[in-house]
Amino acid sequence: MNLQENIKNFRSGFIAIIGAPNVGKSTLLNQMMGEKISITSKKPQTTRNQILGVVHRPASQLIFIDTPGIHKTTLPLNIRIVDAALSALGNVDIVLIMIDVAKPDPESEAFIIKKLEKINKPVALVLNKIDLVKKHALLNIMDRWSKAYPFEAIIPVSAISGNQIDELIEAIEPLLPEGPRYYPEDTITDQPERFIAAEMIREKVFRLTGQEIPYSTAVSVQSFSEERNGALVKIHATIHVERSSQKGMIIGKNGSKLKMIGTEARKEIERMVGAKVYLKLFVRVHKNWSKDPKALRRFGY
């Protein structure tokens, strides 16, 4: 009897986190997970694919989908990135729209709100970076947004510090439909370690190179193998760039930049896999890959 009641009252569902580029979606997901599964940087459009993270609670299972930043664009790569984000809206139970209260993006925000008009499902608003604005300004922002769309909830948070994250989860939980536990309790993401390793390498390129480089790079993993009964993971990966000059910038003088990228990525991958990692990086030129439909498919876009 009690078991049946527990099953009947259990809530679960898929929740898309959407917003303009660089509002903190990936940081929010990592904070809710208590573990890094989605890459971050201060440069916009760091996330290019949908990343799924599972939060387990006694009476619910919240399955979050971190999406790329939504914005108007004419570039082939960015069109695919935005399409990936918008495609999540049709397959979820709840939509979380995230706003950067310290640095708003009115054009992208208006574009997103227009897309939401076609979505017949609960929408909650997350106001991020509340630590960067004064309380009276935040209250004005909350009042303005409450009149812009019939949100089920408006939750101010600081994704970077974790402030109000528990309150956010508690606000979303009642909006979930009753449903099964879709994933085992030890599952935190549906992405394989191979994919996350590639993303961690790409994050270091974003963080450690100049403005033009990150948007011209993709990372592919050629091999990912365990040795010594899982005590060592060997990874061979390639950083793809569009021009020879970019290859030189990635490699750096006497290979110094590439070594730095590899060292920083290796440390994070080791934390993820819980083993020593041997990481070998290559840099190859694939001319104008971000405008080539075949290359975009090959690199997973």
C-alpha positions in Angstrom: 0.0 0.0 0.0 2.7 2.5 1.0 4.8 1.4 -1.9 2.0 2.0 -4.4 1.4 5.4 -2.9 5.1 6.2 -3.2 5.1 5.2 -6.9 1.9 7.1 -7.6 3.1 10.3 -6.0 6.6 10.2 -7.5 7.3 13.1 -9.9 9.7 13.2 -12.8 10.3 15.1 -16.0 12.5 16.8 -18.4 13.4 20.5 -18.0 15.1 22.6 -20.6 17.3 25.4 -19.5 17.2 28.1 -22.2 18.5 31.7 -22.4 20.7 34.1 -24.4 24.4 33.3 -24.8 26.5 33.5 -21.6 23.8 33.9 -19.0 25.2 31.1 -16.9 23.1 28.0 -18.0 26.0 25.6 -17.8 27.1 27.0 -14.4 23.6 26.5 -13.1 23.4 22.9 -14.3 26.8 22.1 -12.7 25.7 23.8 -9.5 22.5 21.8 -9.3 24.4 18.6 -10.1 27.1 19.3 -7.6 29.5 18.0 -10.3 30.9 19.4 -13.5 29.3 17.9 -16.6 28.8 21.0 -18.8 31.7 23.3 -19.8 31.8 27.0 -19.0 33.7 30.1 -20.0 33.2 33.9 -20.1 32.9 33.7 -23.9 29.4 33.3 -25.3 28.3 30.1 -27.1 30.6 27.8 -25.1 27.9 25.2 -25.1 27.1 23.8 -28.6 25.2 20.7 -27.8 22.4 19.7 -25.4 23.8 18.3 -22.2 21.6 16.3 -19.9 22.0 16.2 -16.1 19.9 14.2 -13.6 19.1 15.5 -10.1 17.8 12.8 -7.8 15.5 13.7 -4.9 13.4 11.4 -2.5 10.1 12.1 -4.2 11.3 13.2 -7.7 13.8 13.0 -10.5 14.6 16.2 -12.3 16.2 15.7 -15.7 17.7 19.0 -16.9 18.8 19.8 -20.4 21.5 22.5 -20.8 21.1 24.1 -24.2 23.2 26.5 -26.3 22.5 30.2 -26.1 19.6 31.3 -28.2 20.1 34.3 -30.4 19.4 35.6 -33.9 22.2 34.5 -36.4 23.0 33.9 -40.0 26.2 31.8 -39.5 25.8 28.1 -40.4 27.4 26.8 -37.2 25.4 29.2 -35.0 22.1 28.3 -36.9 22.7 24.7 -36.0 23.5 25.6 -32.4 20.3 27.7 -32.0 18.3 24.9 -33.7 19.7 22.4 -31.2 18.5 24.7 -28.3 15.0 25.3 -29.7 14.5 21.6 -30.5 14.6 20.9 -26.8 11.4 22.9 -26.2 9.2 20.3 -27.9 10.4 17.4 -25.9 10.3 18.6 -22.3 7.8 19.0 -19.5 9.0 22.3 -18.1 11.0 25.2 -19.6 13.4 27.3 -17.5 14.3 30.6 -19.1 17.4 32.1 -17.6 18.2 35.9 -17.6 21.4 37.7 -16.7 20.1 40.5 -14.5 23.5 42.3 -14.5 23.9 42.2 -18.3 20.6 41.8 -20.0 20.3 41.0 -23.7 16.9 42.5 -24.7 17.1 41.3 -28.4 17.7 37.7 -27.5 15.3 37.8 -24.6 12.5 39.1 -26.8 13.3 36.4 -29.4 13.1 33.7 -26.8 9.8 35.0 -25.3 8.3 35.0 -28.8 9.3 31.3 -29.2 7.7 30.5 -25.8 4.3 31.8 -27.1 4.0 28.5 -29.0 4.9 26.3 -26.1 1.9 25.0 -24.1 3.8 23.9 -20.9 4.9 25.4 -17.6 7.6 28.0 -17.9 9.7 29.3 -14.9 12.0 32.3 -14.9 15.5 32.1 -13.4 17.1 35.5 -12.7 20.8 34.9 -12.5 23.7 36.9 -11.1 21.6 38.6 -8.3 24.8 39.2 -6.4 25.7 41.8 -9.0 22.6 44.1 -8.6 21.1 46.0 -5.7 18.0 44.6 -4.1 15.6 47.4 -5.2 16.8 47.0 -8.8 16.2 43.2 -8.6 12.6 43.8 -7.3 12.0 46.1 -10.3 13.4 43.5 -12.7 11.1 40.8 -11.1 8.1 43.1 -11.4 8.8 43.8 -15.0 9.3 40.2 -16.0 6.1 39.1 -14.1 4.2 41.3 -16.5 6.0 40.1 -19.6 4.9 36.4 -19.5 2.7 34.2 -17.2 5.6 32.4 -15.5 4.7 29.6 -13.1 7.5 30.9 -10.8 10.2 33.6 -10.8 13.4 32.5 -8.9 16.4 34.8 -8.3 19.7 32.9 -8.0 23.4 33.2 -8.2 24.6 30.2 -10.2 28.3 30.9 -9.5 27.9 30.9 -5.7 25.0 28.5 -5.4 22.7 31.0 -3.7 19.0 30.1 -4.0 19.7 26.8 -5.9 17.8 24.7 -3.4 14.9 27.1 -3.6 15.0 26.9 -7.4 14.7 23.1 -7.3 12.0 23.2 -4.7 10.0 25.6 -6.9 10.3 23.4 -10.0 9.5 20.1 -8.2 5.7 20.7 -7.9 5.5 21.6 -11.6 6.7 18.1 -12.6 4.1 15.6 -13.8 3.8 12.3 -11.9 6.0 9.8 -13.5 8.6 7.0 -13.2 12.2 7.2 -12.3 13.7 7.4 -15.8 17.3 6.9 -14.8 19.0 4.8 -12.0 20.0 6.7 -8.9 23.7 6.6 -9.8 23.2 8.2 -13.2 24.1 11.9 -13.5 24.2 12.4 -17.2 23.5 10.5 -20.5 26.6 11.8 -22.1 29.6 9.3 -22.4 32.9 10.2 -20.8 34.4 10.4 -24.3 32.1 13.3 -25.2 32.6 15.1 -21.9 36.4 14.7 -22.3 36.2 16.4 -25.7 34.1 19.2 -24.2 36.6 19.7 -21.4 39.4 20.1 -23.9 37.3 22.6 -25.9 36.7 24.5 -22.7 40.4 25.0 -22.2 40.8 26.3 -25.7 38.0 28.8 -24.9 39.6 29.8 -21.7 43.3 29.9 -22.7 43.2 31.4 -26.2 42.3 34.8 -27.8 39.0 36.0 -28.9 38.9 34.7 -32.5 40.2 31.2 -31.8 37.5 29.4 -29.8 34.7 29.9 -32.4 36.9 28.3 -35.1 37.7 25.2 -33.1 36.1 21.8 -32.7 37.5 18.8 -30.8 37.2 15.1 -31.8 38.4 12.1 -29.8 40.1 9.4 -31.9 40.7 6.9 -29.0 39.5 6.6 -25.4 40.8 3.4 -23.7 41.3 2.1 -20.2 44.5 0.2 -19.3 46.0 -1.3 -16.1 42.5 -2.5 -14.9 41.1 1.0 -15.2 44.0 2.7 -13.4 45.0 4.6 -16.6 42.9 6.2 -19.3 44.6 6.9 -22.6 43.1 9.6 -24.8 44.1 10.8 -28.3 42.2 13.9 -29.4 42.4 16.5 -32.2 41.7 20.2 -32.0 40.4 21.2 -35.4 40.9 24.8 -36.6 40.1 26.7 -39.8 43.4 28.4 -40.7 47.1 27.6 -40.4 47.6 30.8 -38.4 45.1 29.5 -35.9 47.0 26.3 -35.6 50.1 28.3 -34.7 48.2 30.2 -32.0 46.9 26.9 -30.5 50.3 25.3 -30.4 52.1 28.4 -29.2 55.9 29.0 -29.0 57.7 25.7 -28.7 54.3 24.0 -28.1 53.7 26.0 -24.8 50.0 26.8 -25.4 49.1 23.3 -26.5 50.9 21.9 -23.4 48.9 24.3 -21.2 45.6 23.3 -22.8 46.5 19.6 -22.4 47.6 19.9 -18.8 44.5 21.8 -17.7 42.2 19.5 -19.6 43.9 16.4 -18.2 43.4 17.5 -14.6 39.7 17.9 -15.1 39.3 14.6 -17.0 41.2 12.8 -14.2 38.7 14.2 -11.7 35.8 12.9 -13.9 37.2 9.4 -14.5 38.8 8.9 -11.1 42.1 7.6 -12.7 45.3 8.8 -14.2 45.0 10.1 -17.7 47.5 10.2 -20.6 46.2 12.8 -23.0 47.8 13.3 -26.4 46.6 16.3 -28.4 46.9 17.0 -32.1 46.0 20.2 -34.0 44.8 20.0 -37.6 43.6 22.5 -40.1 40.2 21.9 -41.7 39.6 24.9 -43.8 36.3 26.7 -43.1 34.8 23.7 -41.3 32.2 25.8 -39.5 30.6 26.6 -42.9 30.9 23.1 -44.3 27.7 21.0 -43.7 29.6 17.7 -43.9 32.2 18.9 -41.4 29.5 20.2 -39.1 27.8 16.7 -39.1 31.2 15.0 -38.6 31.9 17.1 -35.5 28.5 16.5 -34.1 26.6 19.7 -35.0 
